Amino acid sequence: MEKSGVEKVMEYRVLLKECAGELEEKKSRFICALRPVESEQEAISFIEETKKKYWDARHNCYAFVLGSRQELTRCSDDGEPGGTAGRPMLEVLLGEGLCGVAAVVTRYFGGTLLGTGGLVRAYSGAVKEALKNGETGRMRYGARLRIGTDYNSVGKLQHLFGKKGVQAEAEYGEAVCFIVTVPVDEADGLKKEVTEATGGKAVIEEVEKIYFIDKE
C-alpha cells in the first residue's frame, strides 16, 4: 500500500499466481517455486513452507521483492558459496521488473561440484524456468467510474467500451449503470467520449482510485 503523500506508481509488473520450474545440472536438481506475496511476513511464511516440503534437500535458497518500486529486497544463499544462489535469483526477479514476488530454489545435490559459475547459472536458470510456466500482469493505477445512462444509449456505450477494450459491469434498473475501471491518465478521455456518445445525457461519477490488474 502506498504511503500518504507519496506519488503513486502508475503501473508495475506482478506475478498473477504461483508457479514452479525445474532444471538438472550434473545430476543436481534445482526446483524453483514462485509465489505472489504482499508482505515480508508472507514471503517468510512461503519460504518456511517450502523448506518443510523439501526438508531433506541440502539447500533451500530464496529471494523476494516487495513494494511497487521494488523498495525491499532480500536473498539468501542458504549454505551455498556467497553470491552464487540468492543474489542471482534476485537479479532475475529484478531484471523482469517484478514486484511482490518470492522465489525459493531447492537443490538436491547430485554428487558433482558445479563451481561458482555453474551455481550462478543453475540458480538463476531455475527461476527463469519457473517464470516460463507463470502468468504475469500489470498492476495499474486507475479510476473506477460509475456511468448512468438511459436505455437508448446502451448500445452506443457498449460499442465504445468494446472499441477501447474497457471491461464494463452493467446494472439494469429504471436506467442503466455501467461500472468501468480505466488507467488514471485515460479517465478524462473516456469521460469525454461517453458524453459525446450519449449527447451529454450520461451521468459520470468517479467512485474511487484503485490499483487493478491488466493481464499481459
C-alpha positions in Angstrom: 0.0 0.0 0.0 1.3 3.4 -0.9 2.0 5.9 1.9 0.0 9.1 2.1 1.7 11.9 0.3 3.9 9.6 -1.9 3.4 9.9 -5.6 1.6 6.8 -6.9 3.4 4.4 -9.2 1.3 4.3 -12.4 2.0 0.7 -13.1 4.2 -2.2 -12.0 4.6 -5.8 -13.0 3.4 -8.7 -10.9 3.1 -12.5 -10.9 -0.5 -13.4 -11.0 -0.4 -16.9 -9.5 2.0 -19.4 -8.0 4.2 -21.4 -10.4 7.2 -23.7 -10.5 10.0 -24.9 -12.7 12.9 -27.3 -12.5 16.3 -28.0 -14.2 19.1 -30.5 -13.7 22.8 -29.7 -13.8 25.3 -32.6 -13.4 22.7 -34.7 -11.6 21.9 -31.9 -9.1 18.2 -31.0 -9.2 17.2 -27.3 -8.9 13.4 -26.9 -8.1 12.1 -23.3 -8.1 8.8 -22.3 -6.6 7.4 -18.7 -7.2 4.6 -17.1 -5.3 3.0 -13.6 -5.3 3.4 -12.0 -1.8 2.3 -8.7 -0.4 4.4 -8.5 2.8 7.7 -9.7 4.3 5.7 -12.0 6.6 4.0 -13.6 3.6 7.4 -14.1 1.9 8.9 -15.7 5.1 5.9 -18.0 5.5 6.3 -19.2 1.9 10.0 -19.8 2.4 9.4 -21.8 5.6 6.6 -23.7 4.0 8.9 -24.7 1.1 11.7 -25.7 3.5 9.3 -28.0 5.3 8.1 -29.5 2.0 11.7 -30.2 0.9 13.1 -30.9 4.4 15.6 -33.5 3.0 17.2 -31.1 0.5 20.7 -29.8 1.1 19.8 -26.1 0.2 16.7 -24.0 0.0 17.8 -20.6 -1.3 15.5 -17.7 -1.6 14.9 -14.2 -2.9 12.0 -11.8 -2.7 11.0 -8.4 -3.9 8.4 -6.2 -2.2 6.9 -2.8 -3.0 5.6 -1.1 -6.2 9.1 0.4 -6.6 10.9 -2.8 -5.7 11.9 -1.0 -2.4 12.5 -4.1 -0.3 14.6 -7.0 -1.4 16.1 -9.9 0.5 18.0 -13.0 -0.6 19.8 -16.0 1.0 22.4 -18.5 -0.3 21.4 -21.0 2.5 24.9 -22.5 2.8 25.9 -22.2 -0.9 29.1 -20.1 -1.6 28.4 -16.4 -1.1 26.7 -14.7 -4.0 26.1 -17.9 -6.0 22.4 -18.5 -5.3 20.2 -15.9 -3.6 21.7 -12.9 -5.4 21.5 -14.4 -8.9 17.9 -15.4 -8.2 17.1 -11.8 -7.0 18.7 -10.4 -10.2 16.3 -12.4 -12.3 13.3 -11.1 -10.4 14.6 -7.5 -10.6 15.5 -7.9 -14.2 12.0 -9.0 -15.1 10.7 -5.9 -13.3 8.6 -8.0 -10.9 7.2 -6.7 -7.6 5.5 -8.5 -4.8 7.1 -11.9 -5.5 9.1 -14.5 -3.7 11.3 -17.3 -5.1 12.7 -20.4 -3.4 15.1 -22.7 -5.2 15.6 -26.1 -3.7 18.7 -28.1 -4.5 19.2 -31.8 -4.3 22.9 -32.4 -4.6 23.9 -34.8 -7.3 27.4 -35.5 -6.1 29.3 -33.2 -8.5 30.6 -29.7 -7.6 29.4 -27.1 -10.1 31.8 -24.3 -9.3 30.8 -20.7 -8.8 29.8 -20.0 -12.4 27.8 -23.3 -12.6 25.9 -22.5 -9.4 25.0 -19.0 -10.6 23.7 -20.3 -13.9 21.7 -23.1 -12.2 20.0 -21.0 -9.6 19.2 -18.1 -12.0 18.2 -20.7 -14.6 15.7 -22.4 -12.2 14.0 -19.1 -11.6 13.7 -18.5 -15.3 12.3 -21.9 -15.9 9.6 -21.2 -13.3 8.8 -17.9 -14.9 8.2 -19.6 -18.2 5.3 -21.5 -16.5 4.0 -18.4 -14.8 1.5 -15.8 -15.7 2.3 -12.1 -15.2 0.3 -8.9 -15.4 0.5 -5.2 -14.9 -0.9 -3.6 -11.7 -2.1 -0.3 -13.0 -3.3 2.8 -11.1 -6.8 3.5 -12.3 -10.1 5.3 -11.8 -13.3 3.5 -11.2 -16.2 5.3 -12.9 -20.0 4.9 -12.4 -21.7 5.8 -15.7 -25.5 6.2 -15.6 -27.5 6.4 -18.8 -30.9 5.7 -20.4 -31.6 2.5 -22.4 -31.3 4.4 -25.7 -27.6 4.9 -25.1 -26.7 1.4 -24.0 -25.7 0.1 -27.5 -23.5 3.2 -28.1 -21.7 2.8 -24.8 -21.2 -1.0 -25.3 -19.7 -0.3 -28.7 -17.5 2.4 -27.2 -16.3 0.2 -24.4 -15.6 -2.7 -26.8 -13.7 -0.5 -29.2 -11.5 0.8 -26.3 -11.1 -2.6 -24.7 -12.7 -1.4 -21.5 -14.4 -4.1 -19.3 -17.8 -2.8 -18.1 -20.1 -4.3 -15.5 -23.8 -3.3 -16.1 -26.5 -2.8 -13.6 -30.0 -2.7 -15.1 -33.0 -0.9 -13.4 -35.1 2.0 -14.5 -31.9 3.3 -16.1 -28.6 1.5 -16.8 -25.4 1.9 -14.8 -22.0 0.8 -16.1 -19.1 0.4 -13.7 -15.7 0.7 -15.5 -12.1 0.9 -14.4 -9.5 2.6 -16.6 -5.9 3.9 -16.1 -6.0 7.3 -14.5 -4.4 9.0 -17.5 -7.2 7.7 -19.7 -10.2 8.6 -17.5 -10.7 12.2 -18.8 -10.6 11.0 -22.4 -13.2 8.2 -21.7 -15.5 10.7 -19.9 -15.4 13.0 -22.9 -16.2 10.1 -25.3 -19.1 8.9 -23.1 -20.5 12.4 -23.0 -20.3 12.7 -26.8 -21.8 9.2 -27.4 -24.8 9.9 -25.2 -25.4 13.5 -26.3 -24.5 14.7 -22.8 -27.2 12.6 -21.1 -24.8 10.3 -19.2 -24.1 11.0 -15.6 -20.5 10.2 -14.8 -19.2 9.8 -11.2 -15.6 8.9 -10.2 -16.1 6.4 -7.4 -12.5 5.8 -6.3 -8.9 5.4 -7.4 -7.6 1.9 -7.2 -4.9 -0.5 -8.5 -6.3 -3.1 -10.9 -4.7 -6.0 -12.8 -4.2 -5.7 -16.5 -3.1 -9.2 -17.9 -0.1 -9.2 -20.2 
